[in-house]
Structure formats: C-alpha cells, structure tokens
C-alpha cells in the first residue's frame, strides 16, 4: 500500500473487505457443493460465475448496510465520525486535511 492511504481506505477496509472476502468464499464453497467433483480434478470457475458471486456479495452487503448501522458504526470505530464530539471530530478533520495532502490522491 502506498504511503498516506490509511486515512482513505481505513473505513472500507474495516467495514467491507473482511465481510466481502468471507461472503465471496462462502459463495464459492456453496458452488462447489453443487458440483459433482472427483478427487484429483481441478475445479474451474468461469469469469461469468465469479462475477455472479461478486454481484451477489455486493447486493448482500448493501442489503445489510441499509438495515443496520454497519458503515456508520465503522466510522465511529475508526475515530472518523464527523458528528461525534472531541477526539472523533478532531480525527475526522485531520482525515480531511490528510486527503488534501495525499500525493496519490492528488495524482
């Protein structure tokens, strides 16, 4: 990861990446169970099937995030809640300032 990207990707990393990866693995394992597999053969997943898995995962995450406060809670957890008082507000202001200074983002 390039230097200075932590404030940009911290919330999605904490909120989404782990959930996305695990749900994608679950989709893959479910797919495996539906196949007739013989020992020693490789299992190939088509690009279309992989895209289908990803779309299903994204839809599931979106469904959960609209029914819960998952993303909002992650901003709080990371200390980046702009509506909070004291340290969280300072952390969010610092986060916004760091975005302006980030060379990768400016590029």
C-alpha positions, 0 to 999 in steps of 0.5 A: 500500500502506498504511503498516506492511504490509511486515512482513505481506505481505513473505513472500507477496509474495516467495514467491507473487505473482511465481510466481502472476502468471507461472503465471496468464499462462502459463495464459492464453497456453496458452488462447489457443493453443487458440483459433482467433483472427483478427487484429483480434478481441478475445479474451474470457475468461469469469469461469468460465475465469479462475477455472479458471486461478486454481484451477489456479495455486493447486493448482500452487503448493501442489503445489510448496510441499509438495515443496520448501522454497519458503515456508520458504526465503522466510522465511529470505530475508526475515530472518523465520525464527523458528528461525534464530539472531541477526539472523533471530530478532531480525527475526522478533520485531520482525515480531511486535511490528510486527503488534501495532502495525499500525493496519490490522491492528488495524482 
